[in-house]
């Protein structure tokens, strides 16, 4: 038995369905493209925010390190100056110095063995 030939109305309806499906697919692709672009822009904005926050933290750490280093160097300088300060020798200091000179002199002369 022969299959009846489709009527013009059935062909038009089939073409219409194909065109509707194609239009819907194109709209889906365009929507997906817009959504992907929005996701990419959100990711870029997040990356920029992270980079800015990291840069700010690094600047703060550098400033804190610099402040601490300057404070520590100033403390070391002050300590050094205090140690280099000339002070009057006490009689005990002079006696100890004389004994050390005598011992060194004796050791160099060979008298201490």
RAKAVEN-V383660 format. One record per backbone hydrogen bond with DSSP energy under -0.5 kcal/mol. CO is the residue of the C=O (numbers start at 1). NH is the residue of the N-H. E is the energy in kcal/mol with one decimal. If there is no record, write none. Layout:
CO,NH,E ; CO,NH,E
This chain:
7,11,-2.2 ; 8,12,-2.5 ; 9,13,-2.3 ; 10,14,-2.1 ; 11,15,-2.7 ; 12,16,-2.4 ; 13,17,-2.2 ; 14,18,-2.2 ; 15,19,-2.7 ; 16,20,-2.5 ; 17,21,-2.5 ; 18,22,-2.5 ; 19,23,-2.5 ; 20,24,-2.6 ; 21,25,-2.4 ; 22,26,-2.5 ; 23,27,-2.6 ; 24,28,-2.3 ; 25,29,-2.4 ; 26,30,-2.6 ; 27,31,-2.6 ; 28,32,-2.7 ; 29,33,-2.4 ; 30,34,-2.4 ; 31,35,-2.7 ; 32,36,-2.5 ; 33,37,-2.3 ; 34,38,-2.3 ; 35,39,-2.3 ; 36,40,-2.6 ; 37,41,-2.4 ; 38,42,-2.4 ; 39,43,-2.4 ; 40,44,-2.4 ; 41,45,-2.6 ; 42,46,-2.5 ; 43,47,-2.5 ; 44,48,-2.7 ; 45,49,-2.4 ; 46,50,-2.5 ; 47,51,-2.6 ; 48,52,-2.7 ; 49,53,-2.4 ; 50,54,-2.7 ; 51,55,-2.6 ; 52,56,-2.4 ; 53,57,-2.5 ; 54,58,-2.6 ; 55,59,-2.5 ; 56,60,-2.4 ; 57,61,-2.7 ; 58,62,-2.8 ; 59,63,-2.5 ; 60,64,-2.6 ; 61,65,-2.8 ; 62,66,-2.9 ; 63,67,-2.6 ; 64,68,-2.6 ; 65,69,-3.1 ; 66,70,-2.6 ; 67,71,-2.3 ; 68,72,-2.9 ; 69,73,-2.8 ; 70,74,-2.3 ; 71,75,-2.1 ; 72,76,-2.5 ; 73,77,-2.9 ; 74,78,-2.5 ; 75,79,-2.4 ; 76,80,-2.8 ; 77,81,-2.7 ; 78,82,-2.3 ; 79,83,-2.2 ; 80,84,-1.9 ; 81,85,-0.7 ; 90,94,-2.4 ; 91,95,-2.3 ; 92,96,-2.4 ; 93,97,-2.4 ; 94,98,-2.5 ; 95,99,-2.2 ; 96,100,-2.2 ; 97,101,-2.5 ; 98,102,-2.4 ; 99,103,-2.5 ; 100,104,-2.5 ; 101,105,-2.7 ; 102,106,-2.4 ; 103,107,-2.4 ; 104,108,-2.5 ; 105,109,-2.1 ; 106,110,-1.1 ; 106,111,-2.4 ; 106,112,-0.8
